[in-house]
């Protein structure tokens, strides 16, 4: 009968009387998802080797062999020729085993002064740092595309909503700029998170540091880290930097989801504010007339997925005593999927923003519904000397009359409006137009076309500074 235990030895197998079962190997292995860390693992190993030779812990010949072997491994990985083995558990042991095959004892000396614990923590930080840089760039592309859209429609009037009811006239450019602001804050959060990601754990070894005379600051400088993690226990065991990244990512997706919800509503034929380019939509298998906004709908759904990854990492860490525990192997898949989802979403949304066709007539018609200039009439009366609460009451009565008569405030004759306040004069009609309403809000943060253009210019300057 074939034994349930494998006869192949592990890197740590000398301590054990029997090999790990094949089932346990499959259960505990991470190589088939953490192999995406390979380039970062090589990067960290080369910096570690450079420090080891500088500190006379290994000799120059070993260092040269390590460099040569790693270059060969890198070529094999990039060409798809590298063979990943389940028996070697993870990306680190796979690379170390191949290095030893290529350069002999020099490969075995590379692990001097470090552990897989600080090695993997370093790899993940390098990966998250690189991902942040990619995401910040993509956020910039998306914001730029939204700014182009806002600029085209700086004066296009649409209804602004509260409680999904028509509230006040705004410009579509102003509405789009709200998302530009959200994604600008998302960029700030990512960059701020990067500061805490960019600290080197390597040198903490398993949990207590190492007896070798290493130079951690040298490795940090080589790898572009701002500083080292100053406590070895913390360095290898905490994943708060990954949790913080996932929290920032969840906020990005929340903003994407809010925008997606509006795109879906706006594209509905019952609203008809916009159309989305065909390449971002699909049809129906049974209804030939359908054009479904699949991309924003799917992004709205993927938001829950990213939020779930954040909760998974928080839950992963909450019960762990110091220092490293095998639980932390479960940090990678949620993290990797979060990065993939954010990167793909931002790329497609930046493209989709350029494929939005605005329908100004439909927007204007909607803005004329719901008495959107009622607040302007109240403000008009206040400027004439009426206390705001009295002005509010007078306009509310005027709106009730319009509802009964089926007309808009701007449709009423002067003498009809004067029934609600004797302060109303001929100049009232200038404030009851949609154009007059938006133009009157000519201050920083206001919806006036002039302010929209100034806000776009400021946002472009901010983008150029990143």
C-alpha positions as a Python dict, from the first residue, in 0.01 Angstrom:
ca = {
    (1, 'X'): (0, 0, 0),
    (2, 'X'): (129, 345, -85),
    (3, 'X'): (209, 553, 222),
    (4, 'X'): (7, 870, 282),
    (5, 'X'): (335, 1046, 355),
    (6, 'X'): (573, 1187, 95),
    (7, 'X'): (935, 1075, 110),
    (8, 'X'): (1071, 1409, -13),
    (9, 'X'): (1250, 1617, 248),
    (10, 'X'): (1175, 1980, 333),
    (11, 'X'): (1410, 2267, 406),
    (12, 'X'): (1333, 2222, 775),
    (13, 'X'): (1275, 1843, 781),
    (14, 'X'): (1571, 1734, 997),
    (15, 'X'): (1368, 1805, 1312),
    (16, 'X'): (1087, 1565, 1214),
    (17, 'X'): (1054, 1186, 1223),
    (18, 'X'): (813, 1165, 932),
    (19, 'X'): (738, 1379, 629),
    (20, 'X'): (433, 1600, 592),
    (21, 'X'): (130, 1433, 434),
    (22, 'X'): (38, 1529, 81),
    (23, 'X'): (-294, 1666, 204),
    (24, 'X'): (-120, 1893, 455),
    (25, 'X'): (123, 2005, 185),
    (26, 'X'): (-161, 2119, -34),
    (27, 'X'): (-339, 2281, 259),
    (28, 'X'): (-37, 2476, 382),
    (29, 'X'): (138, 2559, 55),
    (30, 'X'): (118, 2912, -82),
    (31, 'X'): (344, 2889, -385),
    (32, 'X'): (67, 2896, -642),
    (33, 'X'): (-52, 3238, -528),
    (34, 'X'): (253, 3393, -363),
    (35, 'X'): (472, 3331, -668),
    (36, 'X'): (361, 3674, -784),
    (37, 'X'): (602, 3803, -518),
    (38, 'X'): (897, 3644, -701),
    (39, 'X'): (1045, 3962, -846),
    (40, 'X'): (1019, 4136, -510),
    (41, 'X'): (1173, 3834, -340),
    (42, 'X'): (1469, 3847, -577),
    (43, 'X'): (1499, 4222, -529),
    (44, 'X'): (1510, 4179, -151),
    (45, 'X'): (1754, 3889, -169),
    (46, 'X'): (1996, 4082, -388),
    (47, 'X'): (1992, 4376, -146),
    (48, 'X'): (2045, 4135, 145),
    (49, 'X'): (2339, 3970, -35),
    (50, 'X'): (2492, 4309, -112),
    (51, 'X'): (2481, 4392, 259),
    (52, 'X'): (2622, 4052, 360),
    (53, 'X'): (2932, 4095, 143),
    (54, 'X'): (2978, 4457, 257),
    (55, 'X'): (2973, 4332, 618),
    (56, 'X'): (3218, 4046, 539),
    (57, 'X'): (2954, 3787, 629),
    (58, 'X'): (2989, 3623, 288),
    (59, 'X'): (3278, 3661, 44),
    (60, 'X'): (3285, 3838, -289),
    (61, 'X'): (3284, 3514, -486),
    (62, 'X'): (2965, 3394, -314),
    (63, 'X'): (2810, 3733, -380),
    (64, 'X'): (2895, 3717, -750),
    (65, 'X'): (2753, 3365, -772),
    (66, 'X'): (2431, 3476, -602),
    (67, 'X'): (2394, 3766, -845),
    (68, 'X'): (2456, 3539, -1143),
    (69, 'X'): (2212, 3277, -1018),
    (70, 'X'): (1940, 3529, -944),
    (71, 'X'): (1974, 3677, -1291),
    (72, 'X'): (1924, 3330, -1436),
    (73, 'X'): (1619, 3270, -1215),
    (74, 'X'): (1477, 3606, -1312),
    (75, 'X'): (1512, 3518, -1679),
    (76, 'X'): (1343, 3182, -1623),
    (77, 'X'): (1051, 3342, -1439),
    (78, 'X'): (1001, 3614, -1699),
    (79, 'X'): (1012, 3361, -1983),
    (80, 'X'): (774, 3124, -1804),
    (81, 'X'): (1034, 2847, -1784),
    (82, 'X'): (1070, 2844, -1405),
    (83, 'X'): (926, 2528, -1250),
    (84, 'X'): (725, 2594, -934),
    (85, 'X'): (713, 2297, -696),
    (86, 'X'): (439, 2235, -442),
    (87, 'X'): (682, 2039, -223),
    (88, 'X'): (879, 2362, -166),
    (89, 'X'): (577, 2535, -12),
    (90, 'X'): (626, 2894, -118),
    (91, 'X'): (794, 3138, -350),
    (92, 'X'): (1092, 3181, -118),
    (93, 'X'): (1195, 2818, -93),
    (94, 'X'): (1136, 2762, -462),
    (95, 'X'): (1375, 3041, -553),
    (96, 'X'): (1628, 2938, -288),
    (97, 'X'): (1624, 2575, -409),
    (98, 'X'): (1676, 2679, -771),
    (99, 'X'): (1955, 2919, -669),
    (100, 'X'): (2134, 2638, -487),
    (101, 'X'): (2100, 2417, -794),
    (102, 'X'): (2260, 2688, -1004),
    (103, 'X'): (2541, 2813, -777),
    (104, 'X'): (2584, 2551, -504),
    (105, 'X'): (2683, 2652, -151),
    (106, 'X'): (2666, 3024, -228),
    (107, 'X'): (2290, 2980, -262),
    (108, 'X'): (2273, 2821, 81),
    (109, 'X'): (2465, 3113, 235),
    (110, 'X'): (2215, 3371, 109),
    (111, 'X'): (1977, 3299, 396),
    (112, 'X'): (2239, 3393, 655),
    (113, 'X'): (2106, 3653, 896),
    (114, 'X'): (1745, 3636, 789),
    (115, 'X'): (1431, 3422, 824),
    (116, 'X'): (1138, 3357, 598),
    (117, 'X'): (942, 3565, 848),
    (118, 'X'): (1124, 3890, 778),
    (119, 'X'): (1178, 3789, 417),
    (120, 'X'): (807, 3757, 339),
    (121, 'X'): (723, 4073, 533),
    (122, 'X'): (975, 4256, 315),
    (123, 'X'): (839, 4108, -5),
    (124, 'X'): (484, 4208, 83),
    (125, 'X'): (587, 4563, 167),
    (126, 'X'): (772, 4590, -164),
    (127, 'X'): (465, 4456, -342),
    (128, 'X'): (224, 4693, -167),
    (129, 'X'): (455, 4989, -227),
    (130, 'X'): (472, 4909, -599),
    (131, 'X'): (95, 4861, -611),
    (132, 'X'): (37, 5197, -444),
    (133, 'X'): (257, 5367, -703),
    (134, 'X'): (58, 5202, -982),
    (135, 'X'): (-276, 5291, -825),
    (136, 'X'): (-176, 5655, -767),
    (137, 'X'): (-87, 5680, -1135),
    (138, 'X'): (-419, 5525, -1239),
    (139, 'X'): (-611, 5756, -1007),
    (140, 'X'): (-435, 6042, -1182),
    (141, 'X'): (-542, 5911, -1522),
    (142, 'X'): (-900, 5875, -1404),
    (143, 'X'): (-910, 6222, -1252),
    (144, 'X'): (-766, 6367, -1573),
    (145, 'X'): (-1039, 6196, -1779),
    (146, 'X'): (-1306, 6329, -1542),
    (147, 'X'): (-1159, 6680, -1567),
    (148, 'X'): (-1184, 6662, -1946),
    (149, 'X'): (-1550, 6564, -1911),
    (150, 'X'): (-1616, 6841, -1659),
    (151, 'X'): (-1449, 7098, -1881),
    (152, 'X'): (-1671, 7005, -2175),
    (153, 'X'): (-1978, 7059, -1959),
    (154, 'X'): (-1878, 7342, -1728),
    (155, 'X'): (-2200, 7524, -1818),
    (156, 'X'): (-2432, 7230, -1890),
    (157, 'X'): (-2725, 7258, -1650),
    (158, 'X'): (-2868, 6957, -1469),
    (159, 'X'): (-3072, 6910, -1152),
    (160, 'X'): (-2889, 6860, -828),
    (161, 'X'): (-3057, 6611, -596),
    (162, 'X'): (-3109, 6549, -229),
    (163, 'X'): (-3309, 6244, -121),
    (164, 'X'): (-3321, 6165, -497),
    (165, 'X'): (-3557, 6462, -534),
    (166, 'X'): (-3480, 6764, -752),
    (167, 'X'): (-3318, 7020, -523),
    (168, 'X'): (-3133, 7301, -705),
    (169, 'X'): (-2987, 7357, -1051),
    (170, 'X'): (-2619, 7276, -1084),
    (171, 'X'): (-2384, 7226, -1374),
    (172, 'X'): (-2283, 6880, -1488),
    (173, 'X'): (-1920, 6991, -1473),
    (174, 'X'): (-1966, 7076, -1107),
    (175, 'X'): (-2122, 6735, -1042),
    (176, 'X'): (-1831, 6555, -1208),
    (177, 'X'): (-1584, 6761, -1004),
    (178, 'X'): (-1733, 6613, -687),
    (179, 'X'): (-1586, 6278, -792),
    (180, 'X'): (-1258, 6443, -882),
    (181, 'X'): (-1241, 6562, -522),
    (182, 'X'): (-1320, 6215, -387),
    (183, 'X'): (-1052, 6049, -596),
    (184, 'X'): (-805, 6324, -501),
    (185, 'X'): (-856, 6232, -135),
    (186, 'X'): (-815, 5867, -229),
    (187, 'X'): (-480, 5959, -380),
    (188, 'X'): (-379, 6139, -62),
    (189, 'X'): (-475, 5836, 146),
    (190, 'X'): (-271, 5603, -73),
    (191, 'X'): (33, 5829, -54),
    (192, 'X'): (-5, 5860, 322),
    (193, 'X'): (-38, 5483, 356),
    (194, 'X'): (282, 5447, 152),
    (195, 'X'): (478, 5620, 428),
    (196, 'X'): (398, 5341, 673),
    (197, 'X'): (441, 5069, 414),
    (198, 'X'): (787, 5196, 327),
    (199, 'X'): (970, 5063, 634),
    (200, 'X'): (1205, 4767, 614),
    (201, 'X'): (1139, 4452, 822),
    (202, 'X'): (1442, 4261, 688),
    (203, 'X'): (1694, 4202, 965),
    (204, 'X'): (1432, 4115, 1223),
    (205, 'X'): (1498, 3750, 1130),
    (206, 'X'): (1247, 3507, 1286),
    (207, 'X'): (1142, 3740, 1568),
    (208, 'X'): (1440, 3847, 1780),
    (209, 'X'): (1692, 3982, 1530),
    (210, 'X'): (2018, 3808, 1437),
    (211, 'X'): (2363, 3755, 1589),
    (212, 'X'): (2533, 3852, 1262),
    (213, 'X'): (2670, 4207, 1224),
    (214, 'X'): (2413, 4316, 966),
    (215, 'X'): (2352, 4671, 844),
    (216, 'X'): (1978, 4715, 814),
    (217, 'X'): (1997, 5082, 718),
    (218, 'X'): (2217, 4988, 423),
    (219, 'X'): (1956, 4739, 300),
    (220, 'X'): (1680, 4994, 354),
    (221, 'X'): (1866, 5247, 140),
    (222, 'X'): (1931, 4993, -135),
    (223, 'X'): (1563, 4897, -151),
    (224, 'X'): (1438, 5255, -129),
    (225, 'X'): (1280, 5226, 216),
    (226, 'X'): (1252, 5541, 426),
    (227, 'X'): (1337, 5364, 750),
    (228, 'X'): (1352, 5023, 919),
    (229, 'X'): (1094, 4864, 1146),
    (230, 'X'): (1238, 4934, 1491),
    (231, 'X'): (1104, 4633, 1679),
    (232, 'X'): (1181, 4285, 1551),
    (233, 'X'): (864, 4128, 1694),
    (234, 'X'): (645, 4390, 1533),
    (235, 'X'): (840, 4379, 1207),
    (236, 'X'): (761, 4016, 1130),
    (237, 'X'): (414, 3982, 1279),
    (238, 'X'): (194, 4281, 1201),
    (239, 'X'): (11, 4341, 877),
    (240, 'X'): (-147, 4672, 968),
    (241, 'X'): (13, 4831, 663),
    (242, 'X'): (-174, 4583, 440),
    (243, 'X'): (-496, 4647, 632),
    (244, 'X'): (-451, 5022, 592),
    (245, 'X'): (-394, 4975, 220),
    (246, 'X'): (-710, 4766, 191),
    (247, 'X'): (-905, 5031, 383),
    (248, 'X'): (-788, 5298, 138),
    (249, 'X'): (-873, 5063, -149),
    (250, 'X'): (-1221, 5004, -6),
    (251, 'X'): (-1280, 5380, -4),
    (252, 'X'): (-1172, 5403, -367),
    (253, 'X'): (-1421, 5135, -458),
    (254, 'X'): (-1690, 5304, -249),
    (255, 'X'): (-1643, 5620, -454),
    (256, 'X'): (-1640, 5417, -776),
    (257, 'X'): (-1960, 5246, -663),
    (258, 'X'): (-2138, 5576, -592),
    (259, 'X'): (-2042, 5700, -937),
    (260, 'X'): (-2150, 5368, -1088),
    (261, 'X'): (-2491, 5399, -927),
    (262, 'X'): (-2539, 5739, -1087),
    (263, 'X'): (-2419, 5621, -1427),
    (264, 'X'): (-2670, 5335, -1417),
    (265, 'X'): (-2953, 5571, -1321),
    (266, 'X'): (-2853, 5839, -1570),
    (267, 'X'): (-2833, 5588, -1856),
    (268, 'X'): (-3181, 5454, -1787),
    (269, 'X'): (-3420, 5559, -2068),
    (270, 'X'): (-3654, 5697, -1800),
    (271, 'X'): (-3381, 5949, -1709),
    (272, 'X'): (-3170, 5963, -2023),
    (273, 'X'): (-2903, 6204, -1899),
    (274, 'X'): (-2612, 6017, -2060),
    (275, 'X'): (-2515, 5736, -2287),
    (276, 'X'): (-2213, 5510, -2231),
    (277, 'X'): (-2006, 5394, -2525),
    (278, 'X'): (-2103, 5052, -2660),
    (279, 'X'): (-1768, 4896, -2569),
    (280, 'X'): (-1858, 4922, -2200),
    (281, 'X'): (-2204, 4771, -2235),
    (282, 'X'): (-2366, 4441, -2330),
    (283, 'X'): (-2698, 4331, -2473),
    (284, 'X'): (-2956, 4079, -2370),
    (285, 'X'): (-2975, 3718, -2482),
    (286, 'X'): (-3351, 3751, -2529),
    (287, 'X'): (-3436, 4124, -2557),
    (288, 'X'): (-3272, 4270, -2869),
    (289, 'X'): (-3336, 4632, -2770),
    (290, 'X'): (-3136, 4620, -2448),
    (291, 'X'): (-2809, 4806, -2383),
    (292, 'X'): (-2697, 4724, -2032),
    (293, 'X'): (-2437, 4927, -1838),
    (294, 'X'): (-2246, 4617, -1728),
    (295, 'X'): (-1920, 4788, -1634),
    (296, 'X'): (-2063, 5025, -1370),
    (297, 'X'): (-2294, 4752, -1246),
    (298, 'X'): (-2007, 4508, -1204),
    (299, 'X'): (-1787, 4771, -1036),
    (300, 'X'): (-2071, 4835, -793),
    (301, 'X'): (-2071, 4462, -716),
    (302, 'X'): (-1694, 4432, -687),
    (303, 'X'): (-1702, 4697, -415),
    (304, 'X'): (-1849, 4440, -178),
    (305, 'X'): (-1568, 4206, -267),
    (306, 'X'): (-1300, 4461, -178),
    (307, 'X'): (-1482, 4557, 141),
    (308, 'X'): (-1488, 4188, 230),
    (309, 'X'): (-1112, 4160, 188),
    (310, 'X'): (-1065, 4444, 437),
    (311, 'X'): (-1282, 4265, 693),
    (312, 'X'): (-1094, 3940, 625),
    (313, 'X'): (-758, 4099, 706),
    (314, 'X'): (-891, 4270, 1018),
    (315, 'X'): (-1031, 3938, 1135),
    (316, 'X'): (-707, 3760, 1045),
    (317, 'X'): (-502, 3982, 1275),
    (318, 'X'): (-736, 4033, 1567),
    (319, 'X'): (-650, 3717, 1765),
    (320, 'X'): (-281, 3668, 1692),
    (321, 'X'): (-29, 3674, 1976),
    (322, 'X'): (324, 3793, 1900),
    (323, 'X'): (513, 3711, 1692),
    (324, 'X'): (464, 3541, 1354),
    (325, 'X'): (186, 3283, 1311),
    (326, 'X'): (94, 3073, 1009),
    (327, 'X'): (-237, 3261, 999),
    (328, 'X'): (-52, 3539, 821),
    (329, 'X'): (-21, 3327, 510),
    (330, 'X'): (-387, 3416, 460),
    (331, 'X'): (-301, 3783, 411),
    (332, 'X'): (-190, 3742, 52),
    (333, 'X'): (-491, 3631, -149),
    (334, 'X'): (-722, 3908, -19),
    (335, 'X'): (-443, 4160, -70),
    (336, 'X'): (-362, 4039, -421),
    (337, 'X'): (-727, 4038, -528),
    (338, 'X'): (-777, 4386, -386),
    (339, 'X'): (-489, 4517, -595),
    (340, 'X'): (-610, 4340, -908),
    (341, 'X'): (-964, 4470, -863),
    (342, 'X'): (-860, 4829, -801),
    (343, 'X'): (-611, 4836, -1089),
    (344, 'X'): (-854, 4685, -1341),
    (345, 'X'): (-1141, 4907, -1225),
    (346, 'X'): (-946, 5232, -1246),
    (347, 'X'): (-807, 5147, -1589),
    (348, 'X'): (-1148, 5074, -1737),
    (349, 'X'): (-1319, 5371, -1567),
    (350, 'X'): (-1059, 5615, -1698),
    (351, 'X'): (-1135, 5486, -2046),
    (352, 'X'): (-1510, 5480, -1988),
    (353, 'X'): (-1515, 5844, -1873),
    (354, 'X'): (-1402, 5941, -2221),
    (355, 'X'): (-1687, 5737, -2367),
    (356, 'X'): (-1971, 5916, -2188),
    (357, 'X'): (-2208, 6114, -2408),
    (358, 'X'): (-2402, 6381, -2220),
    (359, 'X'): (-2758, 6474, -2320),
    (360, 'X'): (-2798, 6839, -2215),
    (361, 'X'): (-3162, 6867, -2327),
    (362, 'X'): (-3272, 6584, -2098),
    (363, 'X'): (-3075, 6732, -1809),
    (364, 'X'): (-3226, 7075, -1861),
    (365, 'X'): (-3578, 6938, -1884),
    (366, 'X'): (-3529, 6752, -1556),
    (367, 'X'): (-3393, 7066, -1390),
    (368, 'X'): (-3713, 7248, -1482),
    (369, 'X'): (-3909, 6992, -1283),
    (370, 'X'): (-3937, 7004, -907),
    (371, 'X'): (-3915, 7384, -864),
    (372, 'X'): (-3535, 7382, -855),
    (373, 'X'): (-3514, 7763, -833),
    (374, 'X'): (-3730, 7789, -518),
    (375, 'X'): (-3425, 7852, -299),
    (376, 'X'): (-3317, 8129, -537),
    (377, 'X'): (-3653, 8298, -487),
    (378, 'X'): (-3614, 8269, -110),
    (379, 'X'): (-3264, 8417, -131),
    (380, 'X'): (-3403, 8699, -348),
    (381, 'X'): (-3656, 8789, -81),
    (382, 'X'): (-3391, 8778, 193),
    (383, 'X'): (-3178, 9022, -7),
    (384, 'X'): (-3484, 9247, -24),
    (385, 'X'): (-3498, 9249, 356),
    (386, 'X'): (-3731, 8962, 447),
    (387, 'X'): (-3609, 8727, 726),
    (388, 'X'): (-3510, 8389, 583),
    (389, 'X'): (-3775, 8188, 768),
    (390, 'X'): (-4047, 8423, 641),
    (391, 'X'): (-3901, 8402, 290),
    (392, 'X'): (-3898, 8023, 316),
    (393, 'X'): (-4266, 8021, 411),
    (394, 'X'): (-4364, 8260, 132),
    (395, 'X'): (-4186, 8053, -135),
    (396, 'X'): (-4334, 7729, 2),
    (397, 'X'): (-4682, 7878, -48),
    (398, 'X'): (-4586, 7985, -401),
    (399, 'X'): (-4464, 7634, -482),
    (400, 'X'): (-4788, 7483, -349),
    (401, 'X'): (-4981, 7713, -583),
    (402, 'X'): (-4759, 7607, -876),
    (403, 'X'): (-4823, 7243, -794),
    (404, 'X'): (-5198, 7304, -800),
    (405, 'X'): (-5178, 7498, -1128),
    (406, 'X'): (-4923, 7264, -1292),
    (407, 'X'): (-4674, 7541, -1367),
    (408, 'X'): (-4322, 7648, -1267),
    (409, 'X'): (-4230, 7948, -1056),
    (410, 'X'): (-4086, 8118, -1363),
    (411, 'X'): (-4421, 8072, -1540),
    (412, 'X'): (-4609, 8284, -1287),
    (413, 'X'): (-4688, 8648, -1366),
    (414, 'X'): (-4537, 8925, -1156),
    (415, 'X'): (-4870, 9008, -991),
    (416, 'X'): (-4915, 8642, -897),
    (417, 'X'): (-4575, 8627, -731),
    (418, 'X'): (-4643, 8953, -547),
    (419, 'X'): (-4934, 8783, -369),
    (420, 'X'): (-4678, 8591, -167),
    (421, 'X'): (-4457, 8895, -92),
    (422, 'X'): (-4487, 9260, -178),
    (423, 'X'): (-4109, 9273, -204),
    (424, 'X'): (-4116, 9089, -538),
    (425, 'X'): (-4026, 9317, -829),
    (426, 'X'): (-3965, 9279, -1203),
    (427, 'X'): (-3606, 9175, -1142),
    (428, 'X'): (-3727, 8850, -984),
    (429, 'X'): (-3737, 8667, -1318),
    (430, 'X'): (-3359, 8693, -1357),
    (431, 'X'): (-3313, 8473, -1050),
    (432, 'X'): (-3581, 8224, -1150),
    (433, 'X'): (-3397, 8109, -1464),
    (434, 'X'): (-3172, 7804, -1448),
    (435, 'X'): (-2879, 8002, -1586),
    (436, 'X'): (-2930, 8278, -1333),
    (437, 'X'): (-2946, 8025, -1051),
    (438, 'X'): (-2614, 7856, -1127),
    (439, 'X'): (-2437, 8181, -1219),
    (440, 'X'): (-2535, 8334, -883),
    (441, 'X'): (-2331, 8073, -695),
    (442, 'X'): (-2006, 8232, -798),
    (443, 'X'): (-1774, 8149, -508),
    (444, 'X'): (-1509, 7888, -435),
    (445, 'X'): (-1679, 7551, -437),
    (446, 'X'): (-1989, 7688, -609),
    (447, 'X'): (-2157, 7555, -921),
    (448, 'X'): (-2121, 7868, -1136),
    (449, 'X'): (-1953, 7787, -1468),
    (450, 'X'): (-1680, 8038, -1391),
    (451, 'X'): (-1602, 7859, -1064),
    (452, 'X'): (-1614, 7519, -1235),
    (453, 'X'): (-1346, 7631, -1480),
    (454, 'X'): (-1130, 7768, -1198),
    (455, 'X'): (-1171, 7441, -1004),
    (456, 'X'): (-1066, 7242, -1309),
    (457, 'X'): (-753, 7454, -1345),
    (458, 'X'): (-666, 7400, -977),
    (459, 'X'): (-719, 7027, -1007),
    (460, 'X'): (-494, 7008, -1313),
    (461, 'X'): (-221, 7187, -1121),
    (462, 'X'): (-256, 6941, -834),
    (463, 'X'): (-232, 6649, -1074),
    (464, 'X'): (82, 6790, -1232),
    (465, 'X'): (244, 6818, -887),
    (466, 'X'): (209, 6447, -804),
}
